[in-house]
């Protein structure tokens, strides 16, 4: 059985202009998630979190490397079927679109009818009327159904950290294009760049 998600030597480089190949931003990622789980993602604005999500779903073309969803290279799958493997929800829950220069008839079918990987990009956690509990139950149901859930949060309230601690089984931290994988909440808090990023929230948490 293939891993749920393999991100192999993935790189994305943005350049200053079409004919000026001066790099302006670089993202690098290499990690594996073997089985269904809920993964928390954190990192400063502009660090590359959304770019990583776009690469995982195939809506952004990598400079190098590959993304395998249960063994299938997402960038070789038909563009009209990629969201059957991995789906990226923005804050408004709008799904990203796909573009490719290669005709779909020359690409592989997804081989799945329902997304295996669900990537939630900074969802809005309304504190009213039990909404947070509803969302957490939804994430847990996806996991129980054999799906991989990414929850990308930019914590600016203490309860955001409490949500991540409660529901996430492992973590990805992204800073300046560097992607690191962490086995637990405690592990990511022991990572100095993550502690520096969270700053006052950790002080508030300990108070």
C-alpha positions in Angstrom: 0.0 0.0 0.0 1.4 3.4 -1.0 1.8 6.2 1.5 -1.1 8.7 1.6 1.3 11.5 0.5 4.9 11.6 -0.6 6.6 14.9 -1.3 9.9 14.0 -2.9 12.7 16.5 -3.3 10.0 19.1 -4.2 11.2 22.5 -5.3 9.6 25.7 -6.5 11.5 28.7 -7.6 10.1 32.1 -8.6 12.2 34.3 -10.8 12.3 38.1 -11.1 11.0 38.1 -14.7 10.7 35.8 -17.7 14.1 36.7 -19.1 15.7 37.6 -15.7 16.3 34.3 -13.9 17.3 35.9 -10.6 15.5 33.9 -8.0 13.0 35.9 -5.8 11.6 33.0 -3.7 12.5 29.3 -3.3 10.5 26.6 -1.6 11.9 23.2 -0.8 10.0 20.2 0.8 10.7 16.5 1.3 8.4 14.5 3.6 6.1 11.5 3.7 2.8 10.9 5.5 2.1 7.2 5.5 -1.5 7.0 6.7 -4.7 9.0 7.3 -4.2 11.7 9.8 -4.8 15.4 10.7 -1.7 17.5 10.0 -1.3 21.0 11.4 0.6 23.5 9.3 2.0 26.8 10.6 4.4 29.5 9.4 4.6 33.3 8.8 2.8 35.0 6.0 4.7 34.7 2.8 6.7 31.7 3.9 5.3 29.4 1.2 2.4 27.6 2.8 -0.1 28.3 0.1 2.5 27.5 -2.6 3.1 24.1 -1.0 -0.7 23.4 -1.0 -0.9 24.4 -4.7 2.0 22.0 -5.5 0.3 19.2 -3.6 -2.9 19.6 -5.5 -1.2 20.1 -8.9 -2.5 23.6 -9.5 1.1 24.9 -9.4 3.9 23.3 -11.4 7.1 22.4 -9.5 10.6 23.4 -10.6 11.8 20.0 -9.5 10.7 16.9 -7.6 7.3 15.2 -7.4 4.1 14.8 -5.4 2.6 11.3 -5.1 -0.9 10.9 -3.7 -1.2 7.2 -2.9 1.4 6.5 -5.4 0.1 8.7 -8.2 2.1 11.7 -9.5 -0.5 14.5 -9.1 1.1 16.5 -12.0 0.6 13.6 -14.4 -3.1 13.2 -13.6 -5.8 14.8 -15.8 -6.4 18.4 -14.6 -10.2 17.8 -14.5 -9.6 14.9 -12.0 -6.8 16.1 -9.7 -9.3 17.3 -7.1 -10.4 13.6 -6.8 -6.9 13.1 -5.3 -6.2 16.3 -3.4 -8.4 19.4 -2.9 -7.3 22.8 -1.7 -9.9 25.0 0.1 -9.2 28.7 0.6 -10.6 30.9 3.4 -13.8 31.2 1.5 -13.8 27.5 0.7 -13.3 28.2 -2.9 -11.5 25.4 -4.6 -8.3 26.2 -6.7 -8.5 25.7 -10.4 -6.0 23.8 -12.6 -4.2 24.6 -15.8 -2.0 22.5 -18.0 -0.5 22.8 -21.5 -0.8 19.0 -21.9 -4.2 17.7 -23.2 -6.1 15.7 -20.6 -6.5 12.8 -23.0 -2.7 12.2 -22.7 -2.7 12.3 -18.9 -3.6 9.6 -16.3 -7.0 9.2 -14.7 -7.2 9.9 -11.0 -8.5 6.5 -10.1 -10.5 7.9 -7.2 -14.0 9.4 -7.0 -13.5 11.4 -3.8 -10.5 13.5 -2.6 -7.9 11.5 -0.6 -6.1 14.7 0.7 -8.0 17.7 2.0 -6.1 20.9 2.5 -7.8 23.7 4.5 -6.0 27.0 4.0 -6.6 29.2 7.1 -10.2 28.4 7.7 -12.2 30.9 9.7 -13.0 29.5 13.1 -16.2 31.4 14.2 -16.4 31.2 18.0 -20.2 31.5 18.0 -22.9 28.7 18.2 -20.6 25.7 18.4 -19.1 26.3 14.9 -15.6 25.2 16.0 -16.9 21.9 17.4 -18.7 21.3 14.1 -15.6 22.0 12.1 -13.4 19.7 14.3 -16.0 16.9 14.0 -15.9 17.4 10.2 -12.1 17.0 10.2 -12.2 14.0 12.4 -14.9 12.4 10.1 -12.7 12.9 7.1 -9.8 11.2 8.9 -12.1 8.3 10.0 -13.1 7.8 6.4 -9.4 7.2 5.5 -8.6 10.8 4.3 -5.5 12.9 5.0 -6.4 16.4 6.4 -4.1 19.4 6.4 -5.2 22.3 8.6 -3.2 25.5 7.9 -3.6 28.1 10.6 -1.9 31.4 11.2 -2.4 31.6 15.0 -3.2 35.0 16.3 -5.4 33.9 19.2 -4.6 31.5 22.0 -7.6 29.3 21.1 -6.0 28.7 17.6 -3.1 26.9 19.4 -5.6 25.0 21.5 -7.4 23.8 18.4 -4.1 22.6 16.8 -3.1 20.8 20.0 -6.4 19.1 20.3 -6.9 17.8 16.8 -3.6 17.5 15.0 -1.4 14.4 15.1 1.7 15.8 13.4 2.8 19.2 12.1 4.5 20.9 9.2 6.2 24.2 9.8 7.1 26.5 6.9 9.5 29.5 7.1 11.2 31.3 4.3 10.6 28.4 1.9 12.0 25.8 4.3 9.6 23.0 5.2 10.1 20.8 8.3 8.0 17.9 9.5 7.3 17.4 13.2 5.9 14.3 14.9 3.8 16.0 17.6 2.7 19.4 19.1 5.5 19.2 21.6 8.0 18.5 18.9 7.0 21.6 16.9 7.1 23.8 20.0 10.7 22.6 20.6 11.7 23.8 17.2 13.3 27.3 17.7 11.9 29.0 14.5 8.4 27.9 15.5 8.8 29.2 19.1 10.1 32.5 17.7 7.1 32.7 15.3 4.5 32.0 18.0 6.2 34.3 20.4 3.6 36.0 22.8 1.0 33.2 22.2 3.3 30.8 24.0 3.8 33.2 26.9 0.0 33.7 27.1 -0.4 29.9 27.0 2.0 29.4 29.9 0.5 32.2 32.0 
